[in-house]
Amino acid sequence: MNAWKFCLAAILFSGIQTVSVASTDSGEKNAPTKPSMVTPEVMAKYAITKQTLDKKPNCNDVTVPLLQAYCERPILNTLDGQIRKLMVELATKQSSYHVDLQKDQQSWLSRHDACMKDKDLKMCLELSYMERLSQLQAQFELVPKEGPIHYQCGTDKQDAWLTFYATPLPAVFVKYHDQVREAFMGPLSRGVKYASHELTVIERKKAATISWDDKTLDCQQLSN
């Protein structure tokens, strides 16, 4: 089970790093060709004034760091569009996880906006978008999955069910004590680590360590 996740993670993270390096190098050697303007949708989303919106500035004239990020990293506009499109398409669909789309969107936007404090604004925004896109695809099972896989955790053998999704950022959804939380893959020297603001899962062969609130659960996979 771990092999395909490692491959997917390697492709994903090497791709992200390539985009980042290419952007930096091109800025130093040859000025990159920027899009002609910041889209009205992006400007409206971040409450840019109507006067600025009407002006439709050329990216070369943009001084607001957030808008500069969108100009310099066009994939941010692409990911933003994909999420907007999904939000419309999924509004009338049911998720097996009984999600509140608007509540989740507002929660994500709060974390997304926190990127303004990050040293690498563009990378933070890109990962934030990919996390939200992955969350939506997994919640509505729009991608292949593996599971749910049954684990028992702790000395009292509490049940936990893990479902893995082949999303842009590979995701795991954990059901524990009738609650469901999700986390997204990140690099780890041994095993596979998934993390989010409310859950951490380190997966190893036939085992997993789950950090849930103030608990650290050592879990063993049951035989199918």
C-alpha positions in Angstrom: 0.0 0.0 0.0 2.9 2.4 0.8 4.6 2.0 -2.6 2.1 3.9 -4.7 1.8 6.6 -2.2 5.6 7.2 -2.1 5.6 7.4 -5.9 2.7 9.9 -5.9 4.3 12.0 -3.2 7.7 12.0 -5.0 6.1 13.2 -8.3 4.0 15.8 -6.5 6.7 17.4 -4.4 9.3 17.4 -7.1 6.7 19.1 -9.4 6.0 21.8 -6.8 9.7 22.4 -6.2 10.4 22.6 -9.9 7.8 25.4 -10.2 9.2 27.2 -7.3 12.8 27.0 -8.6 11.9 28.0 -12.1 10.0 31.0 -11.0 13.0 32.2 -8.9 15.6 31.6 -11.6 13.6 33.3 -14.3 13.2 36.3 -12.2 16.9 36.6 -11.8 18.0 35.9 -15.4 15.2 36.8 -17.7 12.1 38.7 -16.8 9.1 36.3 -17.1 6.2 37.0 -19.3 3.4 38.0 -16.9 -0.3 37.7 -17.6 -1.8 41.0 -18.8 -3.9 41.6 -15.7 -5.1 40.3 -12.4 -8.5 38.8 -13.0 -11.5 40.7 -11.5 -12.5 37.5 -9.7 -9.2 37.4 -7.8 -9.4 41.1 -7.0 -13.0 40.9 -5.8 -12.1 37.9 -3.6 -9.6 39.9 -1.7 -11.8 43.0 -1.4 -9.7 45.2 -3.6 -11.4 48.6 -4.0 -13.8 49.2 -6.9 -11.6 51.9 -8.2 -8.7 49.4 -8.5 -11.0 46.8 -9.9 -12.2 49.1 -12.6 -8.6 50.1 -13.5 -7.7 46.4 -14.1 -4.0 47.0 -13.5 -1.2 45.3 -15.5 0.7 42.8 -13.5 3.9 44.8 -13.9 2.2 47.6 -11.9 0.9 45.5 -9.1 2.5 46.3 -5.7 0.1 44.4 -3.3 2.1 41.2 -2.3 -0.9 39.0 -2.5 -1.7 40.1 -6.1 1.9 39.9 -7.0 1.8 36.2 -6.0 -1.0 35.6 -8.4 0.8 37.4 -11.2 4.0 35.5 -10.6 2.5 32.1 -10.0 -0.3 31.6 -12.7 -1.1 28.2 -11.3 -2.8 30.0 -8.3 -5.4 31.3 -10.7 -5.9 27.9 -12.2 -6.3 26.2 -8.8 -8.7 29.0 -7.7 -10.8 28.4 -10.8 -10.9 24.7 -10.2 -12.1 25.2 -6.6 -14.7 27.7 -7.6 -16.0 25.3 -10.3 -16.2 22.4 -7.9 -18.0 24.5 -5.3 -20.8 25.2 -7.8 -20.9 21.6 -9.1 -21.0 20.0 -5.6 -23.6 22.4 -4.1 -26.4 20.0 -5.0 -24.5 16.7 -4.4 -24.4 14.6 -1.2 -21.2 13.5 0.4 -20.9 10.3 2.4 -19.0 12.5 5.0 -22.0 14.8 5.4 -19.9 17.9 4.9 -21.0 21.5 5.2 -19.5 23.0 2.0 -19.8 26.7 3.0 -18.5 26.1 6.6 -15.5 24.1 5.3 -14.9 26.8 2.7 -14.8 29.6 5.3 -12.5 27.5 7.6 -10.2 26.9 4.6 -10.2 30.6 3.7 -9.1 31.5 7.2 -6.1 29.2 6.9 -5.5 30.4 3.3 -5.4 34.1 4.4 -2.9 33.2 7.1 -0.4 32.7 4.2 0.1 36.4 4.3 2.3 35.9 7.3 4.3 33.1 5.7 7.8 33.8 4.5 7.1 32.0 1.2 3.8 33.4 0.3 3.5 31.8 -3.1 4.3 28.3 -1.9 2.0 28.6 1.1 -0.9 29.7 -1.2 -0.2 26.9 -3.7 -0.2 24.2 -1.0 -3.3 25.8 0.6 -5.2 25.6 -2.7 -4.0 22.0 -3.3 -5.2 21.0 0.1 -8.6 22.4 -0.4 -8.9 20.9 -3.9 -7.8 17.5 -2.5 -10.3 17.9 0.4 -13.2 18.4 -1.9 -12.2 15.6 -4.2 -11.9 13.2 -1.3 -15.1 14.3 0.5 -17.2 13.6 -2.6 -15.1 10.6 -3.7 -14.2 12.0 -7.1 -10.9 10.1 -7.2 -9.7 6.5 -6.6 -9.6 5.4 -2.9 -8.2 2.6 -0.8 -10.2 1.6 2.3 -11.7 2.0 4.7 -9.0 0.0 6.4 -9.6 -1.2 10.0 -7.1 -0.4 12.7 -7.2 -1.0 16.4 -5.5 1.6 18.6 -4.0 1.6 22.1 -4.0 -1.0 24.8 -7.8 -0.9 24.9 -8.0 -1.6 21.1 -10.2 1.3 20.1 -11.4 1.1 16.5 -10.2 3.5 13.8 -10.9 3.4 10.1 -8.5 4.9 7.6 -9.4 5.7 3.9 -6.7 6.8 1.5 -7.5 9.0 -1.5 -5.4 9.6 -4.7 -5.9 13.3 -4.6 -3.4 16.1 -5.8 -2.1 16.1 -2.2 -2.7 12.4 -1.2 -5.2 12.4 1.6 -6.3 10.1 4.5 -9.7 10.4 6.2 -9.7 8.9 9.7 -12.9 7.8 11.5 -12.5 7.6 15.2 -15.1 7.8 17.9 -17.8 8.6 15.3 -15.8 11.6 14.1 -14.1 12.0 10.8 -11.0 14.1 10.2 -8.7 14.4 7.2 -4.9 15.0 6.7 -2.7 15.4 3.7 0.6 13.8 2.7 4.0 15.4 3.5 7.6 14.1 3.3 9.0 11.8 6.0 12.2 9.8 6.1 10.5 6.6 7.2 6.9 5.8 6.6 4.3 8.2 5.2 3.1 11.3 7.1 -0.2 13.0 6.7 -0.9 16.3 8.5 -3.5 19.0 8.9 -4.6 21.5 11.5 -6.5 18.9 13.4 -4.9 15.5 12.7 -1.5 13.8 12.1 -1.1 10.3 10.8 2.2 8.5 10.4 1.7 5.3 8.4 4.0 2.4 8.4 3.7 -1.2 7.2 0.5 -2.6 8.8 0.7 0.2 11.5 -0.1 3.8 12.1 0.5 6.5 14.8 -2.4 8.9 15.0 -2.2 12.2 16.8 -5.8 13.2 17.7 -6.4 16.2 20.0 -4.0 15.5 22.9 -3.8 11.8 22.3 -1.1 9.8 20.5 -2.5 6.5 19.4 -0.4 3.5 18.3 -2.5 1.5 15.9 -2.2 -1.8 14.3 -3.9 -2.8 11.0 -6.2 -5.7 11.2 -6.0 -8.5 8.7 -8.6 -8.2 6.0 
